[in-house]
Each structure stands twice: as C-alpha cells, then as structure tokens.
Amino acid sequence: MKDRTLAEHLDFLVAERGEDEAMVLAEALRAGVEALYREALVEGFLLGRIPREKVLHEIGLEALTEIELQREALRRDVEWGLRGA
C-alpha cells in the first residue's frame, strides 16, 4: 500500500465507489479532519488542557474509558520500570 501514490488511491476509490472525485475528496477531507480533531482532543485531555466532561461528550464513555485504562497501564509500566533501575 505504501508503494501506491495518493492519486492511485483516489482513482481506486472513485472507481470502487462509483462516486465522482469531488465527492470522494470531500469525504476524505471530512474523515481526516475528524481524525485530527479526535487526536487533538485526546492529547489535550491527557495533558490536562481539556476537561474530562468535554472528551466524554465528544467521544463517548467507551472510548474515554479505553484511553484512561491505557494511561493507567502506561503509568504502572513506568513505575515498574523505575523500580528496577
């Protein structure tokens, strides 16, 4: 997949979906902005800049719970590693 160009991916999507190029690009832009927004939201939460309630409202309880579990697991791993140092 990495050997293909962006234009080749776009051509494939246009052909596969039967949509015009503008529609595919519009959807790709929307999906990309949503992904970047979510990434920035989670990063802001983890850095303490965005309140939990806002993140909960935006991404939902299940996703937020997973993020918090991952953060706690990382914290425990770091503590464990530092004890052995």
MOPAC internal coordinates of N, CA, C and O (Angstrom, degrees):
PM7 1SCF
backbone

  N    0.0000 0     0.00 0     0.00 0    0    0    0
  C    1.4403 1     0.00 0     0.00 0    1    0    0
  C    1.5248 1   110.63 1     0.00 0    2    1    0
  O    1.2310 1   119.63 1   148.22 1    3    2    1
  N    1.3248 1   118.32 1   -31.78 1    3    2    1
  C    1.4498 1   121.02 1  -178.47 1    5    3    2
  C    1.5252 1   111.77 1   -71.69 1    6    5    3
  O    1.2310 1   119.84 1   160.63 1    7    6    5
  N    1.3143 1   117.92 1   -19.37 1    7    6    5
  C    1.4568 1   120.47 1  -179.88 1    9    7    6
  C    1.5215 1   112.21 1   -80.31 1   10    9    7
  O    1.2310 1   119.85 1   166.13 1   11   10    9
  N    1.2828 1   117.89 1   -13.87 1   11   10    9
  C    1.4636 1   121.95 1  -179.54 1   13   11   10
  C    1.5250 1   110.07 1   -85.09 1   14   13   11
  O    1.2310 1   121.07 1   -33.47 1   15   14   13
  N    1.3091 1   115.55 1   146.53 1   15   14   13
  C    1.4549 1   119.76 1   178.17 1   17   15   14
  C    1.5165 1   110.29 1   -84.92 1   18   17   15
  O    1.2310 1   121.15 1   -15.78 1   19   18   17
  N    1.2944 1   115.41 1   164.22 1   19   18   17
  C    1.4512 1   121.00 1   177.07 1   21   19   18
  C    1.5277 1   110.17 1   -59.54 1   22   21   19
  O    1.2310 1   120.52 1   140.83 1   23   22   21
  N    1.3123 1   116.62 1   -39.17 1   23   22   21
  C    1.4655 1   120.76 1   179.21 1   25   23   22
  C    1.5310 1   110.84 1   -63.09 1   26   25   23
  O    1.2310 1   120.48 1   141.20 1   27   26   25
  N    1.3282 1   116.69 1   -38.80 1   27   26   25
  C    1.4649 1   119.89 1   177.93 1   29   27   26
  C    1.5308 1   110.61 1   -65.87 1   30   29   27
  O    1.2310 1   120.50 1   139.98 1   31   30   29
  N    1.3057 1   116.66 1   -40.02 1   31   30   29
  C    1.4614 1   119.66 1   177.30 1   33   31   30
  C    1.5232 1   110.33 1   -63.38 1   34   33   31
  O    1.2310 1   120.69 1   136.97 1   35   34   33
  N    1.3138 1   116.29 1   -43.03 1   35   34   33
  C    1.4567 1   120.82 1   179.33 1   37   35   34
  C    1.5301 1   110.49 1   -62.99 1   38   37   35
  O    1.2310 1   120.19 1   134.28 1   39   38   37
  N    1.3108 1   117.25 1   -45.72 1   39   38   37
  C    1.4695 1   120.96 1   177.84 1   41   39   38
  C    1.5305 1   111.02 1   -58.02 1   42   41   39
  O    1.2310 1   120.92 1   137.01 1   43   42   41
  N    1.3259 1   115.84 1   -42.99 1   43   42   41
  C    1.4613 1   120.25 1   179.02 1   45   43   42
  C    1.5256 1   110.75 1   -61.44 1   46   45   43
  O    1.2310 1   120.46 1   132.81 1   47   46   45
  N    1.3312 1   116.74 1   -47.19 1   47   46   45
  C    1.4652 1   120.37 1  -178.95 1   49   47   46
  C    1.5238 1   111.86 1   -62.72 1   50   49   47
  O    1.2310 1   120.50 1   137.61 1   51   50   49
  N    1.3060 1   116.65 1   -42.39 1   51   50   49
  C    1.4710 1   120.49 1   178.74 1   53   51   50
  C    1.5248 1   109.95 1   -60.20 1   54   53   51
  O    1.2310 1   120.54 1   133.45 1   55   54   53
  N    1.3191 1   116.58 1   -46.55 1   55   54   53
  C    1.4658 1   120.66 1  -178.99 1   57   55   54
  C    1.5328 1   111.37 1   -67.97 1   58   57   55
  O    1.2310 1   120.57 1   135.86 1   59   58   57
  N    1.3141 1   116.52 1   -44.14 1   59   58   57
  C    1.4659 1   121.37 1  -175.14 1   61   59   58
  C    1.5262 1   112.15 1   -68.41 1   62   61   59
  O    1.2310 1   120.86 1   141.95 1   63   62   61
  N    1.3132 1   115.97 1   -38.05 1   63   62   61
  C    1.4568 1   120.00 1  -175.82 1   65   63   62
  C    1.5201 1   113.05 1   -92.33 1   66   65   63
  O    1.2310 1   120.36 1   165.06 1   67   66   65
  N    1.3031 1   116.93 1   -14.94 1   67   66   65
  C    1.4569 1   120.06 1  -179.67 1   69   67   66
  C    1.5198 1   112.87 1    68.72 1   70   69   67
  O    1.2310 1   120.68 1  -154.79 1   71   70   69
  N    1.3228 1   116.31 1    25.21 1   71   70   69
  C    1.4597 1   121.31 1   179.09 1   73   71   70
  C    1.5221 1   108.59 1  -109.28 1   74   73   71
  O    1.2310 1   120.82 1   -18.95 1   75   74   73
  N    1.3242 1   116.03 1   161.05 1   75   74   73
  C    1.4590 1   116.90 1   177.38 1   77   75   74
  C    1.5333 1   109.31 1   -78.06 1   78   77   75
  O    1.2310 1   121.84 1   -16.36 1   79   78   77
  N    1.3183 1   114.09 1   163.64 1   79   78   77
  C    1.4571 1   120.91 1  -174.88 1   81   79   78
  C    1.5303 1   112.26 1   -59.53 1   82   81   79
  O    1.2310 1   120.05 1   140.91 1   83   82   81
  N    1.3046 1   117.50 1   -39.09 1   83   82   81
  C    1.4661 1   120.96 1  -178.86 1   85   83   82
  C    1.5310 1   111.04 1   -62.34 1   86   85   83
  O    1.2310 1   120.08 1   140.27 1   87   86   85
  N    1.3118 1   117.46 1   -39.73 1   87   86   85
  C    1.4652 1   120.91 1   179.11 1   89   87   86
  C    1.5284 1   111.04 1   -66.42 1   90   89   87
  O    1.2310 1   120.70 1   137.08 1   91   90   89
  N    1.3201 1   116.27 1   -42.92 1   91   90   89
  C    1.4656 1   120.60 1   179.16 1   93   91   90
  C    1.5234 1   109.60 1   -63.89 1   94   93   91
  O    1.2310 1   120.04 1   136.01 1   95   94   93
  N    1.3237 1   117.53 1   -43.99 1   95   94   93
  C    1.4649 1   120.90 1   179.20 1   97   95   94
  C    1.5241 1   111.45 1   -64.35 1   98   97   95
  O    1.2310 1   120.08 1   139.96 1   99   98   97
  N    1.3201 1   117.46 1   -40.04 1   99   98   97
  C    1.4606 1   120.83 1   178.80 1  101   99   98
  C    1.5277 1   110.55 1   -62.99 1  102  101   99
  O    1.2310 1   120.38 1   137.29 1  103  102  101
  N    1.3146 1   116.88 1   -42.71 1  103  102  101
  C    1.4630 1   120.61 1   178.90 1  105  103  102
  C    1.5228 1   111.01 1   -67.26 1  106  105  103
  O    1.2310 1   120.58 1   140.11 1  107  106  105
  N    1.3280 1   116.51 1   -39.89 1  107  106  105
  C    1.4676 1   120.55 1   178.28 1  109  107  106
  C    1.5276 1   110.80 1   -63.62 1  110  109  107
  O    1.2310 1   120.33 1   138.97 1  111  110  109
  N    1.3128 1   116.98 1   -41.03 1  111  110  109
  C    1.4597 1   120.67 1   178.38 1  113  111  110
  C    1.5226 1   110.74 1   -63.87 1  114  113  111
  O    1.2310 1   120.55 1   135.18 1  115  114  113
  N    1.3199 1   116.55 1   -44.82 1  115  114  113
  C    1.4608 1   120.51 1   178.72 1  117  115  114
  C    1.5278 1   110.87 1   -60.53 1  118  117  115
  O    1.2310 1   120.60 1   132.95 1  119  118  117
  N    1.3364 1   116.46 1   -47.05 1  119  118  117
  C    1.4653 1   120.39 1  -178.99 1  121  119  118
  C    1.5241 1   110.91 1   -63.95 1  122  121  119
  O    1.2310 1   120.43 1   140.71 1  123  122  121
  N    1.3115 1   116.79 1   -39.29 1  123  122  121
  C    1.4581 1   120.60 1   179.16 1  125  123  122
  C    1.5127 1   112.44 1   -66.27 1  126  125  123
  O    1.2310 1   120.37 1   136.52 1  127  126  125
  N    1.3175 1   116.89 1   -43.48 1  127  126  125
  C    1.4666 1   120.54 1   178.42 1  129  127  126
  C    1.5256 1   110.18 1   -64.66 1  130  129  127
  O    1.2310 1   120.02 1   138.72 1  131  130  129
  N    1.3098 1   117.56 1   -41.28 1  131  130  129
  C    1.4646 1   120.40 1   178.03 1  133  131  130
  C    1.5199 1   111.13 1   -62.06 1  134  133  131
  O    1.2310 1   120.21 1   138.51 1  135  134  133
  N    1.3320 1   117.20 1   -41.49 1  135  134  133
  C    1.4640 1   120.77 1   179.31 1  137  135  134
  C    1.5244 1   110.74 1   -65.80 1  138  137  135
  O    1.2310 1   120.06 1   136.79 1  139  138  137
  N    1.3162 1   117.49 1   -43.21 1  139  138  137
  C    1.4586 1   121.05 1   178.39 1  141  139  138
  C    1.5255 1   111.36 1   -65.64 1  142  141  139
  O    1.2310 1   120.21 1   141.71 1  143  142  141
  N    1.3282 1   117.20 1   -38.29 1  143  142  141
  C    1.4641 1   121.84 1   178.16 1  145  143  142
  C    1.5234 1   110.19 1   -62.18 1  146  145  143
  O    1.2310 1   120.84 1   132.75 1  147  146  145
  N    1.3162 1   116.01 1   -47.25 1  147  146  145
  C    1.4698 1   120.34 1  -179.57 1  149  147  146
  C    1.5268 1   110.21 1   -62.70 1  150  149  147
  O    1.2310 1   120.45 1   137.03 1  151  150  149
  N    1.3214 1   116.75 1   -42.97 1  151  150  149
  C    1.4618 1   121.03 1   179.08 1  153  151  150
  C    1.5322 1   110.85 1   -60.35 1  154  153  151
  O    1.2310 1   120.40 1   134.73 1  155  154  153
  N    1.3272 1   116.84 1   -45.27 1  155  154  153
  C    1.4641 1   120.75 1   179.42 1  157  155  154
  C    1.5266 1   111.16 1   -66.79 1  158  157  155
  O    1.2310 1   120.28 1   142.55 1  159  158  157
  N    1.3039 1   117.08 1   -37.45 1  159  158  157
  C    1.4589 1   122.24 1   178.66 1  161  159  158
  C    1.5286 1   110.66 1   -62.64 1  162  161  159
  O    1.2310 1   120.41 1   132.21 1  163  162  161
  N    1.3124 1   116.82 1   -47.79 1  163  162  161
  C    1.4655 1   121.39 1  -179.64 1  165  163  162
  C    1.5269 1   110.08 1   -65.92 1  166  165  163
  O    1.2310 1   120.30 1   136.43 1  167  166  165
  N    1.3232 1   117.04 1   -43.57 1  167  166  165
  C    1.4600 1   119.74 1   178.70 1  169  167  166
  C    1.5282 1   110.61 1   -60.77 1  170  169  167
  O    1.2310 1   120.38 1   135.70 1  171  170  169
  N    1.3201 1   116.88 1   -44.30 1  171  170  169
  C    1.4582 1   120.43 1   177.99 1  173  171  170
  C    1.5193 1   112.34 1   -60.91 1  174  173  171
  O    1.2310 1   120.70 1   140.91 1  175  174  173
  N    1.3234 1   116.27 1   -39.09 1  175  174  173
  C    1.4644 1   120.82 1   177.42 1  177  175  174
  C    1.5214 1   110.75 1   -64.15 1  178  177  175
  O    1.2310 1   120.67 1   132.46 1  179  178  177
  N    1.3303 1   116.32 1   -47.54 1  179  178  177
  C    1.4640 1   120.05 1  -177.66 1  181  179  178
  C    1.5251 1   112.13 1   -65.66 1  182  181  179
  O    1.2310 1   120.43 1   152.38 1  183  182  181
  N    1.3137 1   116.78 1   -27.62 1  183  182  181
  C    1.4656 1   120.92 1   178.23 1  185  183  182
  C    1.5249 1   112.65 1   -90.07 1  186  185  183
  O    1.2310 1   120.47 1  -179.29 1  187  186  185
  N    1.3406 1   116.71 1     0.71 1  187  186  185
  C    1.4507 1   121.06 1   176.30 1  189  187  186
  C    1.5175 1   114.98 1    81.58 1  190  189  187
  O    1.2310 1   119.90 1  -166.11 1  191  190  189
  N    1.3212 1   117.80 1    13.89 1  191  190  189
  C    1.4636 1   120.97 1  -179.57 1  193  191  190
  C    1.5194 1   113.04 1   -92.01 1  194  193  191
  O    1.2310 1   120.43 1   158.69 1  195  194  193
  N    1.3238 1   116.79 1   -21.31 1  195  194  193
  C    1.4696 1   120.97 1  -177.39 1  197  195  194
  C    1.5198 1   108.05 1  -121.42 1  198  197  195
  O    1.2310 1   120.12 1   -51.07 1  199  198  197
  N    1.3253 1   117.38 1   128.93 1  199  198  197
  C    1.4681 1   119.77 1  -177.31 1  201  199  198
  C    1.5373 1   112.52 1   -67.10 1  202  201  199
  O    1.2310 1   121.83 1   -30.55 1  203  202  201
  N    1.3210 1   114.10 1   149.45 1  203  202  201
  C    1.4613 1   121.72 1  -179.92 1  205  203  202
  C    1.5253 1   111.56 1   -54.83 1  206  205  203
  O    1.2310 1   120.23 1   139.85 1  207  206  205
  N    1.3160 1   117.17 1   -40.15 1  207  206  205
  C    1.4655 1   121.50 1  -176.89 1  209  207  206
  C    1.5336 1   111.67 1   -60.65 1  210  209  207
  O    1.2310 1   120.39 1   140.44 1  211  210  209
  N    1.3338 1   116.86 1   -39.56 1  211  210  209
  C    1.4604 1   120.17 1   178.92 1  213  211  210
  C    1.5278 1   110.46 1   -66.08 1  214  213  211
  O    1.2310 1   120.90 1   136.02 1  215  214  213
  N    1.3266 1   115.88 1   -43.98 1  215  214  213
  C    1.4689 1   119.92 1   179.65 1  217  215  214
  C    1.5290 1   109.81 1   -64.93 1  218  217  215
  O    1.2310 1   120.34 1   138.14 1  219  218  217
  N    1.3091 1   116.96 1   -41.86 1  219  218  217
  C    1.4625 1   121.25 1   177.54 1  221  219  218
  C    1.5225 1   110.54 1   -57.56 1  222  221  219
  O    1.2310 1   120.51 1   134.25 1  223  222  221
  N    1.3133 1   116.63 1   -45.75 1  223  222  221
  C    1.4635 1   121.50 1   179.89 1  225  223  222
  C    1.5368 1   111.53 1   -63.97 1  226  225  223
  O    1.2310 1   120.33 1   141.99 1  227  226  225
  N    1.3114 1   116.97 1   -38.01 1  227  226  225
  C    1.4688 1   121.66 1  -175.21 1  229  227  226
  C    1.5282 1   113.49 1   -79.27 1  230  229  227
  O    1.2310 1   119.95 1   137.57 1  231  230  229
  N    1.3366 1   117.69 1   -42.43 1  231  230  229
  C    1.4680 1   118.83 1  -172.77 1  233  231  230
  C    1.5250 1   113.99 1  -112.86 1  234  233  231
  O    1.2310 1   119.94 1   167.10 1  235  234  233
  N    1.3253 1   117.72 1   -12.90 1  235  234  233
  C    1.4598 1   120.50 1   177.12 1  237  235  234
  C    1.5201 1   113.21 1    93.75 1  238  237  235
  O    1.2310 1   121.77 1   -19.18 1  239  238  237
  N    1.3127 1   114.21 1   160.82 1  239  238  237
  C    1.4582 1   121.91 1  -175.05 1  241  239  238
  C    1.5301 1   112.35 1   -64.54 1  242  241  239
  O    1.2310 1   119.94 1   136.43 1  243  242  241
  N    1.3160 1   117.73 1   -43.57 1  243  242  241
  C    1.4673 1   120.23 1  -176.66 1  245  243  242
  C    1.5292 1   111.59 1   -60.94 1  246  245  243
  O    1.2310 1   120.44 1   132.19 1  247  246  245
  N    1.3251 1   116.77 1   -47.81 1  247  246  245
  C    1.4677 1   120.41 1  -179.51 1  249  247  246
  C    1.5196 1   110.91 1   -66.51 1  250  249  247
  O    1.2310 1   120.08 1   138.67 1  251  250  249
  N    1.3188 1   117.45 1   -41.33 1  251  250  249
  C    1.4629 1   120.90 1   179.92 1  253  251  250
  C    1.5227 1   110.62 1   -65.57 1  254  253  251
  O    1.2310 1   120.03 1   138.44 1  255  254  253
  N    1.3046 1   117.56 1   -41.56 1  255  254  253
  C    1.4606 1   121.13 1   177.49 1  257  255  254
  C    1.5250 1   110.65 1   -59.70 1  258  257  255
  O    1.2310 1   120.13 1   137.37 1  259  258  257
  N    1.3261 1   117.36 1   -42.63 1  259  258  257
  C    1.4719 1   121.66 1   178.56 1  261  259  258
  C    1.5309 1   110.61 1   -61.94 1  262  261  259
  O    1.2310 1   120.18 1   137.26 1  263  262  261
  N    1.3131 1   117.26 1   -42.74 1  263  262  261
  C    1.4669 1   121.50 1   178.63 1  265  263  262
  C    1.5248 1   110.33 1   -62.44 1  266  265  263
  O    1.2310 1   120.53 1   135.70 1  267  266  265
  N    1.3173 1   116.60 1   -44.30 1  267  266  265
  C    1.4624 1   120.13 1  -179.84 1  269  267  266
  C    1.5235 1   111.61 1   -66.64 1  270  269  267
  O    1.2310 1   120.05 1   142.93 1  271  270  269
  N    1.3178 1   117.51 1   -37.07 1  271  270  269
  C    1.4696 1   120.55 1   176.87 1  273  271  270
  C    1.5251 1   110.90 1   -65.26 1  274  273  271
  O    1.2310 1   120.50 1   138.51 1  275  274  273
  N    1.3265 1   116.64 1   -41.49 1  275  274  273
  C    1.4639 1   120.53 1   178.19 1  277  275  274
  C    1.5261 1   111.05 1   -64.33 1  278  277  275
  O    1.2310 1   120.56 1   138.41 1  279  278  277
  N    1.3336 1   116.53 1   -41.59 1  279  278  277
  C    1.4703 1   120.49 1   178.63 1  281  279  278
  C    1.5243 1   110.24 1   -62.03 1  282  281  279
  O    1.2310 1   120.18 1   136.64 1  283  282  281
  N    1.3158 1   117.26 1   -43.36 1  283  282  281
  C    1.4620 1   121.34 1  -179.97 1  285  283  282
  C    1.5277 1   111.03 1   -65.71 1  286  285  283
  O    1.2310 1   120.37 1   139.35 1  287  286  285
  N    1.3230 1   116.91 1   -40.65 1  287  286  285
  C    1.4690 1   120.30 1   178.06 1  289  287  286
  C    1.5307 1   110.50 1   -62.96 1  290  289  287
  O    1.2310 1   120.36 1   138.60 1  291  290  289
  N    1.3035 1   116.93 1   -41.40 1  291  290  289
  C    1.4600 1   120.76 1   178.32 1  293  291  290
  C    1.5315 1   110.30 1   -64.49 1  294  293  291
  O    1.2310 1   120.41 1   136.88 1  295  294  293
  N    1.3235 1   116.83 1   -43.12 1  295  294  293
  C    1.4627 1   120.88 1   178.74 1  297  295  294
  C    1.5306 1   110.69 1   -58.90 1  298  297  295
  O    1.2310 1   120.78 1   135.20 1  299  298  297
  N    1.3424 1   116.11 1   -44.80 1  299  298  297
  C    1.4688 1   120.04 1   179.31 1  301  299  298
  C    1.5282 1   111.40 1   -64.59 1  302  301  299
  O    1.2310 1   120.36 1   139.85 1  303  302  301
  N    1.3280 1   116.92 1   -40.15 1  303  302  301
  C    1.4632 1   120.61 1   178.41 1  305  303  302
  C    1.5287 1   111.62 1   -62.94 1  306  305  303
  O    1.2310 1   120.87 1   138.41 1  307  306  305
  N    1.3158 1   115.94 1   -41.59 1  307  306  305
  C    1.4630 1   119.61 1   179.06 1  309  307  306
  C    1.5245 1   110.42 1   -65.50 1  310  309  307
  O    1.2310 1   120.32 1   135.41 1  311  310  309
  N    1.3183 1   117.00 1   -44.59 1  311  310  309
  C    1.4645 1   120.62 1   177.55 1  313  311  310
  C    1.5253 1   110.75 1   -59.68 1  314  313  311
  O    1.2310 1   120.28 1   135.86 1  315  314  313
  N    1.3082 1   117.07 1   -44.14 1  315  314  313
  C    1.4623 1   121.60 1   179.05 1  317  315  314
  C    1.5276 1   110.20 1   -60.95 1  318  317  315
  O    1.2310 1   120.95 1   134.96 1  319  318  317
  N    1.3232 1   115.79 1   -45.04 1  319  318  317
  C    1.4596 1   120.47 1  -179.82 1  321  319  318
  C    1.5108 1   112.56 1   -64.39 1  322  321  319
  O    1.2310 1   120.15 1   142.14 1  323  322  321
  N    1.3125 1   117.32 1   -37.86 1  323  322  321
  C    1.4624 1   120.83 1  -179.73 1  325  323  322
  C    1.5311 1   111.82 1   -71.17 1  326  325  323
  O    1.2310 1   120.24 1   149.58 1  327  326  325
  N    1.3248 1   117.15 1   -30.42 1  327  326  325
  C    1.4712 1   119.53 1   177.13 1  329  327  326
  C    1.5171 1   111.62 1   -66.30 1  330  329  327
  O    1.2310 1   120.35 1   148.36 1  331  330  329
  N    1.3254 1   116.93 1   -31.64 1  331  330  329
  C    1.4590 1   120.46 1  -178.95 1  333  331  330
  C    1.5179 1   113.47 1   -84.35 1  334  333  331
  O    1.2310 1   120.43 1   172.88 1  335  334  333
  N    1.3252 1   116.79 1    -7.12 1  335  334  333
  C    1.4668 1   119.55 1  -175.92 1  337  335  334
  C    1.5080 1   113.33 1   -77.35 1  338  337  335
  O    1.2310 1   120.10 1   180.00 1  339  338  337

